[in-house]
Amino acid sequence: MRTNILRLPALALVLALTSVVGCSDDGEDASGLDGESSSEISASESLTMATEIALGTFTAINSGTVSSIAVAAGTNVPINVQYTGLINCPLGGRISLSGSASGSIDDNGSGSIFIQVLESIVDCAYGFDNGTRTVTINGAPSLSATGTFTFLNGQPGTQQTVRIGGGFNYDAQPGRTGFCAVSLTILMNLTAGTASISGTVCGNSMNFNV
């Protein structure tokens, strides 16, 4: 069985999300979109943070699933892989990743892998208005993601689902602080290397494709 079955699709998702985050500083003012109050996180700010959170999840999934498949290739033995990772935020701070992958893949390349990811956010800062305004977030206490990936004859299932939940505290200019809940569902097509992301971040609805 090939050990790179997920590496390229998952990497494509990581690169796509990186480009979304990189283009998110759109000069929107602190009032946000659709007349949102300046005391709250705007839709644009939420989108930036949602893409960064999803980027962390994809990075961890790429690490865990590739490691798992390497262990399981052609063996049909139980999988139990632990992994860690780190993402540096655009204006400082970090998202630390830790997780596990468990399951089994048989000699024909069929089976399933269950992924768990914990994202610990520390002073993760993002810039808006060409870097003149920042939003800094810290996990409260963290975010978690779970997903099950199925395979048949060495090929991933057409659609895989990952769910992310939890929350973080934010300190946003000018003078905005508070707590944000996160609830995201990611539908991944690993064959095509694409995904759709929907749900809510800070009460703002998300629905976009990468």
Summary of the structure (lengths in Angstrom):
residues: 210
radius of gyration: 17.8
end to end distance: 28.1
largest distance: 57.7
contacts: 759
relative contact order: 0.20
helix: 22%
strand: 49%
